[in-house]
Amino acid sequence: MITPLPDLLIAPIVRAALAEDLGRAGDLTSQACVPAEARLSVIWAARRPGVLAGLDCARLALAELAPEVGFIALADDGDTLSPGQVLARAEAPARAVLAAERTGLNLMGRLSGIATLTRAYVDAVAGTGVRITDTRKTTPGLRQLEKYAVRCGGGVNHRFGLDDAILIKDNHVAACGGVRPALERARATAGHLVKVEIEVDGLDQLAEALPLSPDVIMLDNFSLADLRKAVAMTAGRVTLEASGGVDLTTVRAIAETGVQVISVGALTHSAPGLDIGLDAA
């Protein structure tokens, strides 16, 4: 069971999306064509197989325009969906339904697409013990929702922002003058609850980093042979995260090298939306 996000976190995003769509004059089409007193019964349904995420976005989009609406959820985020499966139903003023339709579907389709792709990666490494994690390659303004969608698909979250943890990447190493000075400065300033991770691009940098005891070492674009060597070199002393060159055709082989974590930017930057529709019931 996926712990849902509080409405407090979702509502501002939904509200901003509605405001963008309604613009300066509201839904001109519905105002022109649909009687103010008309009501509409509708269902949300999956049109393709996938994994559900973001059903609350549809609920809150409608609730913003019709606070009294009765929205009945028939599925939960994290559920595996079949084509034609009904996810929710509602009966509300027709103008509110039509004005909220696209906002709810855009967000739910986007998040369900991320959850669906994440599930594919998680299934691909099943049995290896490897954890699939996301990155900060998210849509501006949607990070908390997109990372929630990763959890719905069975993945885990990397840091949410620059303030979560210390992650020393290649450009930090260059700016600091090397792996050792970068790690020494990080260790000198990190609070006792702040983890320190460093990205290395070769076995020589890995050997330099190990004596300084980072919490996590990211192996960036390592070959499979070098990943196996890195696992042997570290012998379980540090968490190893593989990154770069990861797709559904390579992820299993990477997982079988013995790393503990694989980070996949594609989960959020390349996931196709899941086709979900809203239809009159």
VENQUINOR-V348426 format. One record per residue. N is the residue number from 1. RES is the residue in one letter. OMEGA is omega as a letter, one per 40 degrees, with the letter a starting at -180 (NA if undefined). D_LAST is the distance of its C-alpha to the last C-alpha in Angstrom with 1 decimal. Layout:
n={N & N}
res={RES & RES}
omega={OMEGA & OMEGA}
d_last={D_LAST & D_LAST}
//
This chain:
n={1 & 2 & 3 & 4 & 5 & 6 & 7 & 8 & 9 & 10 & 11 & 12 & 13 & 14 & 15 & 16 & 17 & 18 & 19 & 20 & 21 & 22 & 23 & 24 & 25 & 26 & 27 & 28 & 29 & 30 & 31 & 32 & 33 & 34 & 35 & 36 & 37 & 38 & 39 & 40 & 41 & 42 & 43 & 44 & 45 & 46 & 47 & 48 & 49 & 50 & 51 & 52 & 53 & 54 & 55 & 56 & 57 & 58 & 59 & 60 & 61 & 62 & 63 & 64 & 65 & 66 & 67 & 68 & 69 & 70 & 71 & 72 & 73 & 74 & 75 & 76 & 77 & 78 & 79 & 80 & 81 & 82 & 83 & 84 & 85 & 86 & 87 & 88 & 89 & 90 & 91 & 92 & 93 & 94 & 95 & 96 & 97 & 98 & 99 & 100 & 101 & 102 & 103 & 104 & 105 & 106 & 107 & 108 & 109 & 110 & 111 & 112 & 113 & 114 & 115 & 116 & 117 & 118 & 119 & 120 & 121 & 122 & 123 & 124 & 125 & 126 & 127 & 128 & 129 & 130 & 131 & 132 & 133 & 134 & 135 & 136 & 137 & 138 & 139 & 140 & 141 & 142 & 143 & 144 & 145 & 146 & 147 & 148 & 149 & 150 & 151 & 152 & 153 & 154 & 155 & 156 & 157 & 158 & 159 & 160 & 161 & 162 & 163 & 164 & 165 & 166 & 167 & 168 & 169 & 170 & 171 & 172 & 173 & 174 & 175 & 176 & 177 & 178 & 179 & 180 & 181 & 182 & 183 & 184 & 185 & 186 & 187 & 188 & 189 & 190 & 191 & 192 & 193 & 194 & 195 & 196 & 197 & 198 & 199 & 200 & 201 & 202 & 203 & 204 & 205 & 206 & 207 & 208 & 209 & 210 & 211 & 212 & 213 & 214 & 215 & 216 & 217 & 218 & 219 & 220 & 221 & 222 & 223 & 224 & 225 & 226 & 227 & 228 & 229 & 230 & 231 & 232 & 233 & 234 & 235 & 236 & 237 & 238 & 239 & 240 & 241 & 242 & 243 & 244 & 245 & 246 & 247 & 248 & 249 & 250 & 251 & 252 & 253 & 254 & 255 & 256 & 257 & 258 & 259 & 260 & 261 & 262 & 263 & 264 & 265 & 266 & 267 & 268 & 269 & 270 & 271 & 272 & 273 & 274 & 275 & 276 & 277 & 278 & 279 & 280 & 281}
res={M & I & T & P & L & P & D & L & L & I & A & P & I & V & R & A & A & L & A & E & D & L & G & R & A & G & D & L & T & S & Q & A & C & V & P & A & E & A & R & L & S & V & I & W & A & A & R & R & P & G & V & L & A & G & L & D & C & A & R & L & A & L & A & E & L & A & P & E & V & G & F & I & A & L & A & D & D & G & D & T & L & S & P & G & Q & V & L & A & R & A & E & A & P & A & R & A & V & L & A & A & E & R & T & G & L & N & L & M & G & R & L & S & G & I & A & T & L & T & R & A & Y & V & D & A & V & A & G & T & G & V & R & I & T & D & T & R & K & T & T & P & G & L & R & Q & L & E & K & Y & A & V & R & C & G & G & G & V & N & H & R & F & G & L & D & D & A & I & L & I & K & D & N & H & V & A & A & C & G & G & V & R & P & A & L & E & R & A & R & A & T & A & G & H & L & V & K & V & E & I & E & V & D & G & L & D & Q & L & A & E & A & L & P & L & S & P & D & V & I & M & L & D & N & F & S & L & A & D & L & R & K & A & V & A & M & T & A & G & R & V & T & L & E & A & S & G & G & V & D & L & T & T & V & R & A & I & A & E & T & G & V & Q & V & I & S & V & G & A & L & T & H & S & A & P & G & L & D & I & G & L & D & A & A}
omega={a & i & a & i & i & i & a & a & a & a & a & i & i & a & i & i & i & a & i & a & a & i & a & a & a & a & a & a & a & i & a & a & a & i & a & a & a & i & a & i & a & i & i & a & i & i & i & i & i & i & a & i & i & i & i & i & i & i & a & i & i & a & i & a & i & a & a & a & i & a & a & i & a & i & i & i & a & i & i & a & i & i & a & a & i & a & a & i & i & i & a & i & a & a & i & i & a & i & a & a & a & i & i & a & i & a & a & i & i & a & i & i & i & i & a & i & i & a & i & i & a & i & a & a & a & i & a & a & a & i & i & a & a & i & i & i & a & i & i & i & a & a & a & i & a & i & i & i & i & i & i & i & i & i & i & a & i & i & i & a & a & a & a & a & i & i & a & a & a & i & i & i & i & a & a & a & i & a & a & a & i & a & i & i & i & a & a & a & a & i & a & i & a & i & i & i & i & i & i & a & i & a & i & i & i & i & i & a & a & a & a & i & i & i & a & i & i & i & a & i & i & i & i & i & a & i & i & i & i & i & i & a & a & i & i & a & a & i & i & i & i & a & i & i & a & i & a & i & a & a & a & a & i & a & a & i & i & i & a & a & i & i & a & i & a & a & a & a & a & a & i & i & i & a & i & a & i & a & i & a & NA}
d_last={28.5 & 28.3 & 29.4 & 26.9 & 28.2 & 28.7 & 26.5 & 29.8 & 30.2 & 26.7 & 26.1 & 28.9 & 27.6 & 24.1 & 25.8 & 28.1 & 25.4 & 23.5 & 26.8 & 27.6 & 24.4 & 24.7 & 28.4 & 30.6 & 28.5 & 24.8 & 21.9 & 23.7 & 20.9 & 18.5 & 21.6 & 22.7 & 19.6 & 17.1 & 18.6 & 19.5 & 18.1 & 14.5 & 11.7 & 8.2 & 5.4 & 4.7 & 5.9 & 9.4 & 10.7 & 14.3 & 15.3 & 18.9 & 20.9 & 22.3 & 22.9 & 20.6 & 22.2 & 21.2 & 18.0 & 19.8 & 20.0 & 16.3 & 16.6 & 19.8 & 18.8 & 16.2 & 18.7 & 21.4 & 19.7 & 18.2 & 20.4 & 19.1 & 15.5 & 14.4 & 13.4 & 13.2 & 14.7 & 14.3 & 17.0 & 20.3 & 22.1 & 24.5 & 22.3 & 22.6 & 19.3 & 18.6 & 16.6 & 13.0 & 13.4 & 10.6 & 12.6 & 10.9 & 8.2 & 9.1 & 9.2 & 12.0 & 13.9 & 12.4 & 15.7 & 15.8 & 12.5 & 13.7 & 17.2 & 16.5 & 14.2 & 17.2 & 19.5 & 17.3 & 16.5 & 20.2 & 21.6 & 19.4 & 20.0 & 23.6 & 24.2 & 22.4 & 24.6 & 27.6 & 26.8 & 26.3 & 29.6 & 31.4 & 30.4 & 31.9 & 35.1 & 35.2 & 34.8 & 37.5 & 40.1 & 39.2 & 42.4 & 44.5 & 44.0 & 43.3 & 40.8 & 38.6 & 38.6 & 37.3 & 39.4 & 39.4 & 38.1 & 34.9 & 33.0 & 34.8 & 33.0 & 30.6 & 33.2 & 32.2 & 28.5 & 29.7 & 32.2 & 29.7 & 27.6 & 30.8 & 31.2 & 27.6 & 28.9 & 32.0 & 34.4 & 36.7 & 37.4 & 40.6 & 41.9 & 39.5 & 42.1 & 45.7 & 46.5 & 45.3 & 48.2 & 51.0 & 50.2 & 53.2 & 52.3 & 54.6 & 55.1 & 55.9 & 58.5 & 60.0 & 60.1 & 61.8 & 64.3 & 63.1 & 61.3 & 64.0 & 64.2 & 60.4 & 60.0 & 63.1 & 61.8 & 58.3 & 59.9 & 62.2 & 59.4 & 56.4 & 55.7 & 55.8 & 52.0 & 51.5 & 51.3 & 53.0 & 51.8 & 53.7 & 52.7 & 55.4 & 55.7 & 58.4 & 60.4 & 63.2 & 60.9 & 59.5 & 63.1 & 63.8 & 60.8 & 61.2 & 64.3 & 62.6 & 59.9 & 56.6 & 53.6 & 51.7 & 52.8 & 50.5 & 51.7 & 50.7 & 50.4 & 52.8 & 53.4 & 52.6 & 56.4 & 56.8 & 53.8 & 55.6 & 58.8 & 57.2 & 55.9 & 59.4 & 61.0 & 58.9 & 59.0 & 56.2 & 57.9 & 55.1 & 51.3 & 50.8 & 47.8 & 47.4 & 46.0 & 45.9 & 45.4 & 42.5 & 39.7 & 38.0 & 41.0 & 43.5 & 42.1 & 43.1 & 46.7 & 46.9 & 45.6 & 48.3 & 51.1 & 50.9 & 49.4 & 47.2 & 44.6 & 43.1 & 41.6 & 39.1 & 38.4 & 35.9 & 33.4 & 32.6 & 34.2 & 32.9 & 29.7 & 27.1 & 23.6 & 21.0 & 18.1 & 14.9 & 11.9 & 9.1 & 6.1 & 3.8 & 0.0}
//
